[in-house]
């Protein structure tokens, strides 16, 4: 069984995300935001009216999970 840890700190429009894998950060608002994960990937997300959500991830993981 694995363990998880998440903590977010909001600083203006920025959010610093702490997890057991490292530190990531996010920027944006309710409709559009960009996230950088601790393993080097970038995720761009757009939320549209009516509950539609479009997202795209760029990059590959820099490490592999071994449980």
mmCIF file of the N, C-alpha and C atoms, coordinates in Angstrom:
data_MODEL
# 
_entry.id   MODEL 
# 
loop_
_atom_site.group_PDB 
_atom_site.id 
_atom_site.type_symbol 
_atom_site.label_atom_id 
_atom_site.label_alt_id 
_atom_site.label_comp_id 
_atom_site.label_asym_id 
_atom_site.label_entity_id 
_atom_site.label_seq_id 
_atom_site.pdbx_PDB_ins_code 
_atom_site.Cartn_x 
_atom_site.Cartn_y 
_atom_site.Cartn_z 
_atom_site.occupancy 
_atom_site.B_iso_or_equiv 
_atom_site.pdbx_formal_charge 
_atom_site.auth_seq_id 
_atom_site.auth_comp_id 
_atom_site.auth_asym_id 
_atom_site.auth_atom_id 
_atom_site.pdbx_PDB_model_num 
ATOM 1   N N  . UNK A 1 1  ? 0.842   -1.171 0.000   1.00 0.00 ? 1  UNK A N  1 
ATOM 2   C CA . UNK A 1 1  ? 0.000   0.000  0.000   1.00 0.00 ? 1  UNK A CA 1 
ATOM 3   C C  . UNK A 1 1  ? 0.890   1.237  0.000   1.00 0.00 ? 1  UNK A C  1 
ATOM 4   N N  . UNK A 1 2  ? 0.590   2.189  -0.872  1.00 0.00 ? 2  UNK A N  1 
ATOM 5   C CA . UNK A 1 2  ? 1.356   3.423  -0.968  1.00 0.00 ? 2  UNK A CA 1 
ATOM 6   C C  . UNK A 1 2  ? 0.809   4.506  -0.056  1.00 0.00 ? 2  UNK A C  1 
ATOM 7   N N  . UNK A 1 3  ? 1.583   5.521  0.136   1.00 0.00 ? 3  UNK A N  1 
ATOM 8   C CA . UNK A 1 3  ? 1.136   6.659  0.942   1.00 0.00 ? 3  UNK A CA 1 
ATOM 9   C C  . UNK A 1 3  ? 1.169   7.906  0.074   1.00 0.00 ? 3  UNK A C  1 
ATOM 10  N N  . UNK A 1 4  ? 0.327   8.868  0.420   1.00 0.00 ? 4  UNK A N  1 
ATOM 11  C CA . UNK A 1 4  ? 0.179   10.086 -0.359  1.00 0.00 ? 4  UNK A CA 1 
ATOM 12  C C  . UNK A 1 4  ? 0.274   11.303 0.551   1.00 0.00 ? 4  UNK A C  1 
ATOM 13  N N  . UNK A 1 5  ? 0.774   12.384 -0.024  1.00 0.00 ? 5  UNK A N  1 
ATOM 14  C CA . UNK A 1 5  ? 0.818   13.653 0.684   1.00 0.00 ? 5  UNK A CA 1 
ATOM 15  C C  . UNK A 1 5  ? 0.629   14.766 -0.337  1.00 0.00 ? 5  UNK A C  1 
ATOM 16  N N  . UNK A 1 6  ? -0.286  15.676 -0.069  1.00 0.00 ? 6  UNK A N  1 
ATOM 17  C CA . UNK A 1 6  ? -0.507  16.844 -0.912  1.00 0.00 ? 6  UNK A CA 1 
ATOM 18  C C  . UNK A 1 6  ? -0.743  18.061 -0.037  1.00 0.00 ? 6  UNK A C  1 
ATOM 19  N N  . UNK A 1 7  ? -0.123  19.161 -0.407  1.00 0.00 ? 7  UNK A N  1 
ATOM 20  C CA . UNK A 1 7  ? -0.328  20.429 0.274   1.00 0.00 ? 7  UNK A CA 1 
ATOM 21  C C  . UNK A 1 7  ? -0.197  21.518 -0.771  1.00 0.00 ? 7  UNK A C  1 
ATOM 22  N N  . UNK A 1 8  ? -1.144  22.455 -0.814  1.00 0.00 ? 8  UNK A N  1 
ATOM 23  C CA . UNK A 1 8  ? -1.109  23.564 -1.763  1.00 0.00 ? 8  UNK A CA 1 
ATOM 24  C C  . UNK A 1 8  ? -1.027  24.873 -1.006  1.00 0.00 ? 8  UNK A C  1 
ATOM 25  N N  . UNK A 1 9  ? -0.196  25.776 -1.512  1.00 0.00 ? 9  UNK A N  1 
ATOM 26  C CA . UNK A 1 9  ? -0.050  27.106 -0.943  1.00 0.00 ? 9  UNK A CA 1 
ATOM 27  C C  . UNK A 1 9  ? -0.382  28.096 -2.049  1.00 0.00 ? 9  UNK A C  1 
ATOM 28  N N  . UNK A 1 10 ? -1.382  28.937 -1.817  1.00 0.00 ? 10 UNK A N  1 
ATOM 29  C CA . UNK A 1 10 ? -1.799  29.894 -2.827  1.00 0.00 ? 10 UNK A CA 1 
ATOM 30  C C  . UNK A 1 10 ? -1.133  31.241 -2.575  1.00 0.00 ? 10 UNK A C  1 
ATOM 31  N N  . UNK A 1 11 ? -0.519  31.779 -3.646  1.00 0.00 ? 11 UNK A N  1 
ATOM 32  C CA . UNK A 1 11 ? 0.149   33.070 -3.580  1.00 0.00 ? 11 UNK A CA 1 
ATOM 33  C C  . UNK A 1 11 ? -0.335  33.871 -4.783  1.00 0.00 ? 11 UNK A C  1 
ATOM 34  N N  . UNK A 1 12 ? -1.387  34.670 -4.593  1.00 0.00 ? 12 UNK A N  1 
ATOM 35  C CA . UNK A 1 12 ? -1.977  35.411 -5.710  1.00 0.00 ? 12 UNK A CA 1 
ATOM 36  C C  . UNK A 1 12 ? -2.542  34.446 -6.732  1.00 0.00 ? 12 UNK A C  1 
ATOM 37  N N  . UNK A 1 13 ? -2.235  34.635 -8.024  1.00 0.00 ? 13 UNK A N  1 
ATOM 38  C CA . UNK A 1 13 ? -2.738  33.719 -9.040  1.00 0.00 ? 13 UNK A CA 1 
ATOM 39  C C  . UNK A 1 13 ? -1.913  32.430 -9.129  1.00 0.00 ? 13 UNK A C  1 
ATOM 40  N N  . UNK A 1 14 ? -0.829  32.341 -8.348  1.00 0.00 ? 14 UNK A N  1 
ATOM 41  C CA . UNK A 1 14 ? 0.038   31.167 -8.367  1.00 0.00 ? 14 UNK A CA 1 
ATOM 42  C C  . UNK A 1 14 ? -0.359  30.208 -7.261  1.00 0.00 ? 14 UNK A C  1 
ATOM 43  N N  . UNK A 1 15 ? -0.105  28.925 -7.500  1.00 0.00 ? 15 UNK A N  1 
ATOM 44  C CA . UNK A 1 15 ? -0.314  27.908 -6.482  1.00 0.00 ? 15 UNK A CA 1 
ATOM 45  C C  . UNK A 1 15 ? 0.917   27.014 -6.478  1.00 0.00 ? 15 UNK A C  1 
ATOM 46  N N  . UNK A 1 16 ? 1.504   26.832 -5.302  1.00 0.00 ? 16 UNK A N  1 
ATOM 47  C CA . UNK A 1 16 ? 2.650   25.949 -5.134  1.00 0.00 ? 16 UNK A CA 1 
ATOM 48  C C  . UNK A 1 16 ? 2.125   24.648 -4.549  1.00 0.00 ? 16 UNK A C  1 
ATOM 49  N N  . UNK A 1 17 ? 2.404   23.551 -5.235  1.00 0.00 ? 17 UNK A N  1 
ATOM 50  C CA . UNK A 1 17 ? 1.882   22.239 -4.857  1.00 0.00 ? 17 UNK A CA 1 
ATOM 51  C C  . UNK A 1 17 ? 3.018   21.379 -4.317  1.00 0.00 ? 17 UNK A C  1 
ATOM 52  N N  . UNK A 1 18 ? 2.878   20.929 -3.089  1.00 0.00 ? 18 UNK A N  1 
ATOM 53  C CA . UNK A 1 18 ? 3.869   20.076 -2.451  1.00 0.00 ? 18 UNK A CA 1 
ATOM 54  C C  . UNK A 1 18 ? 3.315   18.659 -2.375  1.00 0.00 ? 18 UNK A C  1 
ATOM 55  N N  . UNK A 1 19 ? 4.123   17.693 -2.760  1.00 0.00 ? 19 UNK A N  1 
ATOM 56  C CA . UNK A 1 19 ? 3.724   16.294 -2.664  1.00 0.00 ? 19 UNK A CA 1 
ATOM 57  C C  . UNK A 1 19 ? 4.947   15.463 -2.315  1.00 0.00 ? 19 UNK A C  1 
ATOM 58  N N  . UNK A 1 20 ? 4.770   14.184 -2.154  1.00 0.00 ? 20 UNK A N  1 
ATOM 59  C CA . UNK A 1 20 ? 5.912   13.338 -1.819  1.00 0.00 ? 20 UNK A CA 1 
ATOM 60  C C  . UNK A 1 20 ? 6.866   13.191 -2.992  1.00 0.00 ? 20 UNK A C  1 
ATOM 61  N N  . UNK A 1 21 ? 6.416   13.538 -4.216  1.00 0.00 ? 21 UNK A N  1 
ATOM 62  C CA . UNK A 1 21 ? 7.261   13.459 -5.396  1.00 0.00 ? 21 UNK A CA 1 
ATOM 63  C C  . UNK A 1 21 ? 8.069   14.729 -5.622  1.00 0.00 ? 21 UNK A C  1 
ATOM 64  N N  . UNK A 1 22 ? 7.700   15.821 -4.978  1.00 0.00 ? 22 UNK A N  1 
ATOM 65  C CA . UNK A 1 22 ? 8.447   17.058 -5.141  1.00 0.00 ? 22 UNK A CA 1 
ATOM 66  C C  . UNK A 1 22 ? 7.533   18.271 -5.136  1.00 0.00 ? 22 UNK A C  1 
ATOM 67  N N  . UNK A 1 23 ? 8.020   19.349 -5.741  1.00 0.00 ? 23 UNK A N  1 
ATOM 68  C CA . UNK A 1 23 ? 7.308   20.621 -5.756  1.00 0.00 ? 23 UNK A CA 1 
ATOM 69  C C  . UNK A 1 23 ? 6.880   20.929 -7.185  1.00 0.00 ? 23 UNK A C  1 
ATOM 70  N N  . UNK A 1 24 ? 5.616   21.254 -7.365  1.00 0.00 ? 24 UNK A N  1 
ATOM 71  C CA . UNK A 1 24 ? 5.103   21.692 -8.651  1.00 0.00 ? 24 UNK A CA 1 
ATOM 72  C C  . UNK A 1 24 ? 4.480   23.066 -8.484  1.00 0.00 ? 24 UNK A C  1 
ATOM 73  N N  . UNK A 1 25 ? 4.049   23.659 -9.582  1.00 0.00 ? 25 UNK A N  1 
ATOM 74  C CA . UNK A 1 25 ? 3.390   24.952 -9.467  1.00 0.00 ? 25 UNK A CA 1 
ATOM 75  C C  . UNK A 1 25 ? 2.326   25.086 -10.542 1.00 0.00 ? 25 UNK A C  1 
ATOM 76  N N  . UNK A 1 26 ? 1.334   25.923 -10.258 1.00 0.00 ? 26 UNK A N  1 
ATOM 77  C CA . UNK A 1 26 ? 0.221   26.166 -11.162 1.00 0.00 ? 26 UNK A CA 1 
ATOM 78  C C  . UNK A 1 26 ? -0.006  27.665 -11.282 1.00 0.00 ? 26 UNK A C  1 
ATOM 79  N N  . UNK A 1 27 ? -0.584  28.050 -12.406 1.00 0.00 ? 27 UNK A N  1 
ATOM 80  C CA . UNK A 1 27 ? -0.911  29.444 -12.651 1.00 0.00 ? 27 UNK A CA 1 
ATOM 81  C C  . UNK A 1 27 ? -2.189  29.488 -13.462 1.00 0.00 ? 27 UNK A C  1 
ATOM 82  N N  . UNK A 1 28 ? -3.092  30.389 -13.093 1.00 0.00 ? 28 UNK A N  1 
ATOM 83  C CA . UNK A 1 28 ? -4.300  30.541 -13.892 1.00 0.00 ? 28 UNK A CA 1 
ATOM 84  C C  . UNK A 1 28 ? -5.492  30.985 -13.079 1.00 0.00 ? 28 UNK A C  1 
ATOM 85  N N  . UNK A 1 29 ? -6.653  30.814 -13.693 1.00 0.00 ? 29 UNK A N  1 
ATOM 86  C CA . UNK A 1 29 ? -7.900  31.173 -13.042 1.00 0.00 ? 29 UNK A CA 1 
ATOM 87  C C  . UNK A 1 29 ? -8.882  30.020 -13.206 1.00 0.00 ? 29 UNK A C  1 
ATOM 88  N N  . UNK A 1 30 ? -10.163 30.267 -13.031 1.00 0.00 ? 30 UNK A N  1 
ATOM 89  C CA . UNK A 1 30 ? -11.149 29.192 -13.101 1.00 0.00 ? 30 UNK A CA 1 
ATOM 90  C C  . UNK A 1 30 ? -11.294 28.609 -14.501 1.00 0.00 ? 30 UNK A C  1 
ATOM 91  N N  . UNK A 1 31 ? -11.069 29.385 -15.535 1.00 0.00 ? 31 UNK A N  1 
ATOM 92  C CA . UNK A 1 31 ? -11.278 28.935 -16.919 1.00 0.00 ? 31 UNK A CA 1 
ATOM 93  C C  . UNK A 1 31 ? -10.034 28.341 -17.568 1.00 0.00 ? 31 UNK A C  1 
ATOM 94  N N  . UNK A 1 32 ? -8.862  28.899 -17.290 1.00 0.00 ? 32 UNK A N  1 
ATOM 95  C CA . UNK A 1 32 ? -7.639  28.484 -17.965 1.00 0.00 ? 32 UNK A CA 1 
ATOM 96  C C  . UNK A 1 32 ? -6.503  28.411 -16.962 1.00 0.00 ? 32 UNK A C  1 
ATOM 97  N N  . UNK A 1 33 ? -5.760  27.307 -16.971 1.00 0.00 ? 33 UNK A N  1 
ATOM 98  C CA . UNK A 1 33 ? -4.612  27.239 -16.089 1.00 0.00 ? 33 UNK A CA 1 
ATOM 99  C C  . UNK A 1 33 ? -3.522  26.344 -16.664 1.00 0.00 ? 33 UNK A C  1 
ATOM 100 N N  . UNK A 1 34 ? -2.300  26.591 -16.213 1.00 0.00 ? 34 UNK A N  1 
ATOM 101 C CA . UNK A 1 34 ? -1.116  25.854 -16.634 1.00 0.00 ? 34 UNK A CA 1 
ATOM 102 C C  . UNK A 1 34 ? -0.471  25.281 -15.381 1.00 0.00 ? 34 UNK A C  1 
ATOM 103 N N  . UNK A 1 35 ? -0.106  24.010 -15.442 1.00 0.00 ? 35 UNK A N  1 
ATOM 104 C CA . UNK A 1 35 ? 0.490   23.337 -14.304 1.00 0.00 ? 35 UNK A CA 1 
ATOM 105 C C  . UNK A 1 35 ? 1.825   22.733 -14.707 1.00 0.00 ? 35 UNK A C  1 
ATOM 106 N N  . UNK A 1 36 ? 2.828   22.842 -13.852 1.00 0.00 ? 36 UNK A N  1 
ATOM 107 C CA . UNK A 1 36 ? 4.109   22.164 -14.020 1.00 0.00 ? 36 UNK A CA 1 
ATOM 108 C C  . UNK A 1 36 ? 4.226   21.155 -12.886 1.00 0.00 ? 36 UNK A C  1 
ATOM 109 N N  . UNK A 1 37 ? 4.383   19.886 -13.219 1.00 0.00 ? 37 UNK A N  1 
ATOM 110 C CA . UNK A 1 37 ? 4.433   18.834 -12.217 1.00 0.00 ? 37 UNK A CA 1 
ATOM 111 C C  . UNK A 1 37 ? 5.876   18.619 -11.746 1.00 0.00 ? 37 UNK A C  1 
ATOM 112 N N  . UNK A 1 38 ? 6.070   17.972 -10.603 1.00 0.00 ? 38 UNK A N  1 
ATOM 113 C CA . UNK A 1 38 ? 7.425   17.737 -10.106 1.00 0.00 ? 38 UNK A CA 1 
ATOM 114 C C  . UNK A 1 38 ? 8.264   16.864 -11.036 1.00 0.00 ? 38 UNK A C  1 
ATOM 115 N N  . UNK A 1 39 ? 7.631   16.031 -11.853 1.00 0.00 ? 39 UNK A N  1 
ATOM 116 C CA . UNK A 1 39 ? 8.395   15.142 -12.733 1.00 0.00 ? 39 UNK A CA 1 
ATOM 117 C C  . UNK A 1 39 ? 8.662   15.746 -14.108 1.00 0.00 ? 39 UNK A C  1 
ATOM 118 N N  . UNK A 1 40 ? 8.395   17.041 -14.288 1.00 0.00 ? 40 UNK A N  1 
ATOM 119 C CA . UNK A 1 40 ? 8.792   17.728 -15.502 1.00 0.00 ? 40 UNK A CA 1 
ATOM 120 C C  . UNK A 1 40 ? 7.733   17.900 -16.574 1.00 0.00 ? 40 UNK A C  1 
ATOM 121 N N  . UNK A 1 41 ? 6.535   17.384 -16.362 1.00 0.00 ? 41 UNK A N  1 
ATOM 122 C CA . UNK A 1 41 ? 5.485   17.536 -17.360 1.00 0.00 ? 41 UNK A CA 1 
ATOM 123 C C  . UNK A 1 41 ? 4.790   18.883 -17.205 1.00 0.00 ? 41 UNK A C  1 
ATOM 124 N N  . UNK A 1 42 ? 4.181   19.354 -18.284 1.00 0.00 ? 42 UNK A N  1 
ATOM 125 C CA . UNK A 1 42 ? 3.364   20.570 -18.280 1.00 0.00 ? 42 UNK A CA 1 
ATOM 126 C C  . UNK A 1 42 ? 1.955   20.184 -18.700 1.00 0.00 ? 42 UNK A C  1 
ATOM 127 N N  . UNK A 1 43 ? 0.972   20.727 -18.032 1.00 0.00 ? 43 UNK A N  1 
ATOM 128 C CA . UNK A 1 43 ? -0.424  20.438 -18.356 1.00 0.00 ? 43 UNK A CA 1 
ATOM 129 C C  . UNK A 1 43 ? -1.158  21.763 -18.543 1.00 0.00 ? 43 UNK A C  1 
ATOM 130 N N  . UNK A 1 44 ? -1.813  21.917 -19.688 1.00 0.00 ? 44 UNK A N  1 
ATOM 131 C CA . UNK A 1 44 ? -2.614  23.099 -19.995 1.00 0.00 ? 44 UNK A CA 1 
ATOM 132 C C  . UNK A 1 44 ? -4.060  22.667 -19.999 1.00 0.00 ? 44 UNK A C  1 
ATOM 133 N N  . UNK A 1 45 ? -4.912  23.407 -19.312 1.00 0.00 ? 45 UNK A N  1 
ATOM 134 C CA . UNK A 1 45 ? -6.305  23.020 -19.179 1.00 0.00 ? 45 UNK A CA 1 
ATOM 135 C C  . UNK A 1 45 ? -7.219  24.207 -19.429 1.00 0.00 ? 45 UNK A C  1 
ATOM 136 N N  . UNK A 1 46 ? -8.338  23.939 -20.092 1.00 0.00 ? 46 UNK A N  1 
ATOM 137 C CA . UNK A 1 46 ? -9.336  24.951 -20.403 1.00 0.00 ? 46 UNK A CA 1 
ATOM 138 C C  . UNK A 1 46 ? -10.704 24.412 -20.035 1.00 0.00 ? 46 UNK A C  1 
ATOM 139 N N  . UNK A 1 47 ? -11.413 25.131 -19.205 1.00 0.00 ? 47 UNK A N  1 
ATOM 140 C CA . UNK A 1 47 ? -12.772 24.757 -18.815 1.00 0.00 ? 47 UNK A CA 1 
ATOM 141 C C  . UNK A 1 47 ? -13.752 25.673 -19.537 1.00 0.00 ? 47 UNK A C  1 
ATOM 142 N N  . UNK A 1 48 ? -14.705 25.066 -20.227 1.00 0.00 ? 48 UNK A N  1 
ATOM 143 C CA . UNK A 1 48 ? -15.682 25.801 -21.013 1.00 0.00 ? 48 UNK A CA 1 
ATOM 144 C C  . UNK A 1 48 ? -17.041 25.758 -20.331 1.00 0.00 ? 48 UNK A C  1 
ATOM 145 N N  . UNK A 1 49 ? -17.913 26.712 -20.629 1.00 0.00 ? 49 UNK A N  1 
ATOM 146 C CA . UNK A 1 49 ? -19.253 26.688 -20.049 1.00 0.00 ? 49 UNK A CA 1 
ATOM 147 C C  . UNK A 1 49 ? -19.988 25.403 -20.438 1.00 0.00 ? 49 UNK A C  1 
ATOM 148 N N  . UNK A 1 50 ? -20.835 24.941 -19.555 1.00 0.00 ? 50 UNK A N  1 
ATOM 149 C CA . UNK A 1 50 ? -21.601 23.733 -19.803 1.00 0.00 ? 50 UNK A CA 1 
ATOM 150 C C  . UNK A 1 50 ? -20.918 22.474 -19.301 1.00 0.00 ? 50 UNK A C  1 
ATOM 151 N N  . UNK A 1 51 ? -19.825 22.622 -18.560 1.00 0.00 ? 51 UNK A N  1 
ATOM 152 C CA . UNK A 1 51 ? -19.153 21.469 -17.976 1.00 0.00 ? 51 UNK A CA 1 
ATOM 153 C C  . UNK A 1 51 ? -18.110 20.821 -18.871 1.00 0.00 ? 51 UNK A C  1 
ATOM 154 N N  . UNK A 1 52 ? -17.765 21.424 -19.983 1.00 0.00 ? 52 UNK A N  1 
ATOM 155 C CA . UNK A 1 52 ? -16.749 20.859 -20.864 1.00 0.00 ? 52 UNK A CA 1 
ATOM 156 C C  . UNK A 1 52 ? -15.353 21.219 -20.364 1.00 0.00 ? 52 UNK A C  1 
ATOM 157 N N  . UNK A 1 53 ? -14.436 20.278 -20.524 1.00 0.00 ? 53 UNK A N  1 
ATOM 158 C CA . UNK A 1 53 ? -13.075 20.450 -20.042 1.00 0.00 ? 53 UNK A CA 1 
ATOM 159 C C  . UNK A 1 53 ? -12.125 19.887 -21.088 1.00 0.00 ? 53 UNK A C  1 
ATOM 160 N N  . UNK A 1 54 ? -11.167 20.682 -21.510 1.00 0.00 ? 54 UNK A N  1 
ATOM 161 C CA . UNK A 1 54 ? -10.171 20.266 -22.488 1.00 0.00 ? 54 UNK A CA 1 
ATOM 162 C C  . UNK A 1 54 ? -8.800  20.425 -21.856 1.00 0.00 ? 54 UNK A C  1 
ATOM 163 N N  . UNK A 1 55 ? -7.969  19.385 -21.956 1.00 0.00 ? 55 UNK A N  1 
ATOM 164 C CA . UNK A 1 55 ? -6.639  19.455 -21.380 1.00 0.00 ? 55 UNK A CA 1 
ATOM 165 C C  . UNK A 1 55 ? -5.617  18.777 -22.271 1.00 0.00 ? 55 UNK A C  1 
ATOM 166 N N  . UNK A 1 56 ? -4.373  19.209 -22.167 1.00 0.00 ? 56 UNK A N  1 
ATOM 167 C CA . UNK A 1 56 ? -3.282  18.625 -22.940 1.00 0.00 ? 56 UNK A CA 1 
ATOM 168 C C  . UNK A 1 56 ? -2.043  18.594 -22.061 1.00 0.00 ? 56 UNK A C  1 
ATOM 169 N N  . UNK A 1 57 ? -1.353  17.448 -22.048 1.00 0.00 ? 57 UNK A N  1 
ATOM 170 C CA . UNK A 1 57 ? -0.129  17.284 -21.280 1.00 0.00 ? 57 UNK A CA 1 
ATOM 171 C C  . UNK A 1 57 ? 1.060   17.227 -22.230 1.00 0.00 ? 57 UNK A C  1 
ATOM 172 N N  . UNK A 1 58 ? 2.122   17.936 -21.879 1.00 0.00 ? 58 UNK A N  1 
ATOM 173 C CA . UNK A 1 58 ? 3.342   17.982 -22.679 1.00 0.00 ? 58 UNK A CA 1 
ATOM 174 C C  . UNK A 1 58 ? 4.495   17.421 -21.871 1.00 0.00 ? 58 UNK A C  1 
ATOM 175 N N  . UNK A 1 59 ? 5.385   16.686 -22.521 1.00 0.00 ? 59 UNK A N  1 
ATOM 176 C CA . UNK A 1 59 ? 6.570   16.151 -21.863 1.00 0.00 ? 59 UNK A CA 1 
ATOM 177 C C  . UNK A 1 59 ? 6.364   14.739 -21.363 1.00 0.00 ? 59 UNK A C  1 
ATOM 178 N N  . UNK A 1 60 ? 7.469   14.147 -20.964 1.00 0.00 ? 60 UNK A N  1 
ATOM 179 C CA . UNK A 1 60 ? 7.464   12.787 -20.445 1.00 0.00 ? 60 UNK A CA 1 
ATOM 180 C C  . UNK A 1 60 ? 7.878   12.799 -18.985 1.00 0.00 ? 60 UNK A C  1 
ATOM 181 N N  . UNK A 1 61 ? 7.511   11.743 -18.287 1.00 0.00 ? 61 UNK A N  1 
ATOM 182 C CA . UNK A 1 61 ? 7.899   11.622 -16.894 1.00 0.00 ? 61 UNK A CA 1 
ATOM 183 C C  . UNK A 1 61 ? 9.390   11.393 -16.786 1.00 0.00 ? 61 UNK A C  1 
ATOM 184 N N  . UNK A 1 62 ? 10.010  11.987 -15.784 1.00 0.00 ? 62 UNK A N  1 
ATOM 185 C CA . UNK A 1 62 ? 11.443  11.837 -15.594 1.00 0.00 ? 62 UNK A CA 1 
ATOM 186 C C  . UNK A 1 62 ? 11.787  10.653 -14.709 1.00 0.00 ? 62 UNK A C  1 
ATOM 187 N N  . UNK A 1 63 ? 10.824  10.077 -14.058 1.00 0.00 ? 63 UNK A N  1 
ATOM 188 C CA . UNK A 1 63 ? 11.077  8.917  -13.209 1.00 0.00 ? 63 UNK A CA 1 
ATOM 189 C C  . UNK A 1 63 ? 9.915   7.952  -13.362 1.00 0.00 ? 63 UNK A C  1 
ATOM 190 N N  . UNK A 1 64 ? 10.119  6.744  -12.923 1.00 0.00 ? 64 UNK A N  1 
ATOM 191 C CA . UNK A 1 64 ? 9.079   5.726  -13.010 1.00 0.00 ? 64 UNK A CA 1 
ATOM 192 C C  . UNK A 1 64 ? 8.710   5.298  -11.610 1.00 0.00 ? 64 UNK A C  1 
ATOM 193 N N  . UNK A 1 65 ? 7.448   5.010  -11.408 1.00 0.00 ? 65 UNK A N  1 
ATOM 194 C CA . UNK A 1 65 ? 6.986   4.602  -10.084 1.00 0.00 ? 65 UNK A CA 1 
ATOM 195 C C  . UNK A 1 65 ? 7.345   3.134  -9.825  1.00 0.00 ? 65 UNK A C  1 
ATOM 196 N N  . UNK A 1 66 ? 7.899   2.873  -8.676  1.00 0.00 ? 66 UNK A N  1 
ATOM 197 C CA . UNK A 1 66 ? 8.203   1.515  -8.262  1.00 0.00 ? 66 UNK A CA 1 
ATOM 198 C C  . UNK A 1 66 ? 7.539   1.315  -6.910  1.00 0.00 ? 66 UNK A C  1 
ATOM 199 N N  . UNK A 1 67 ? 6.523   0.499  -6.889  1.00 0.00 ? 67 UNK A N  1 
ATOM 200 C CA . UNK A 1 67 ? 5.810   0.237  -5.633  1.00 0.00 ? 67 UNK A CA 1 
ATOM 201 C C  . UNK A 1 67 ? 6.201   -1.086 -5.070  1.00 0.00 ? 67 UNK A C  1 
# 
